[in-house]
Amino acid sequence: MKAALVLTTAMALAACGGGDRRSGDSAPVTRLSSGPISSACMASSRKARSRRLCGCIQTVADRTLRYSDQTLAASFFSDPHRAQEIRQSDRRRHELFWKQYTEFSVAAEKSCG
């Protein structure tokens, strides 16, 4: 059930638009990064995907996930079942990844959602 929530959150991030972050002078601050998650997000079939949203999610990934973990997380966009396999895996590496991925999902939803 928890995996479904996290996966749903990640997919919702790819489907919804993000709000502008504003500085003290009310000028929009855009944080755009490129990388595996941003590329997977833009390649997804979600109607609401945008460079701003996908770039924001990538920025959060850059702060919270190693590049190898970003590559694995990016694979979830095209193969959501892979996320379930990783979450249920008994491998220690997958357990550590899933903990980081969950933290990333929460942070991305707060920053970009």
PEWO-V756695 format. One record per residue. RES is the residue in three letters. NEAR is the number of other C-alpha atoms within 10 Angstrom. Layout:
res->RES near->NEAR
res->RES near->NEAR
This chain:
res->MET near->6
res->LYS near->9
res->ALA near->16
res->ALA near->13
res->LEU near->11
res->VAL near->19
res->LEU near->21
res->THR near->14
res->THR near->18
res->ALA near->24
res->MET near->18
res->ALA near->15
res->LEU near->25
res->ALA near->28
res->ALA near->20
res->CYS near->16
res->GLY near->18
res->GLY near->21
res->GLY near->14
res->ASP near->15
res->ARG near->13
res->ARG near->11
res->SER near->9
res->GLY near->6
res->ASP near->6
res->SER near->8
res->ALA near->10
res->PRO near->12
res->VAL near->10
res->THR near->14
res->ARG near->15
res->LEU near->16
res->SER near->20
res->SER near->15
res->GLY near->19
res->PRO near->20
res->ILE near->27
res->SER near->26
res->SER near->17
res->ALA near->20
res->CYS near->29
res->MET near->20
res->ALA near->13
res->SER near->15
res->SER near->13
res->ARG near->16
res->LYS near->11
res->ALA near->14
res->ARG near->19
res->SER near->18
res->ARG near->16
res->ARG near->19
res->LEU near->29
res->CYS near->27
res->GLY near->23
res->CYS near->26
res->ILE near->31
res->GLN near->27
res->THR near->21
res->VAL near->22
res->ALA near->27
res->ASP near->17
res->ARG near->10
res->THR near->18
res->LEU near->18
res->ARG near->12
res->TYR near->14
res->SER near->11
res->ASP near->19
res->GLN near->20
res->THR near->15
res->LEU near->17
res->ALA near->25
res->ALA near->21
res->SER near->18
res->PHE near->19
res->PHE near->24
res->SER near->13
res->ASP near->11
res->PRO near->17
res->HIS near->13
res->ARG near->15
res->ALA near->22
res->GLN near->14
res->GLU near->12
res->ILE near->18
res->ARG near->20
res->GLN near->13
res->SER near->13
res->ASP near->10
res->ARG near->11
res->ARG near->9
res->ARG near->10
res->HIS near->16
res->GLU near->15
res->LEU near->11
res->PHE near->21
res->TRP near->21
res->LYS near->11
res->GLN near->16
res->TYR near->24
res->THR near->18
res->GLU near->15
res->PHE near->22
res->SER near->22
res->VAL near->15
res->ALA near->17
res->ALA near->22
res->GLU near->18
res->LYS near->12
res->SER near->17
res->CYS near->22
res->GLY near->19
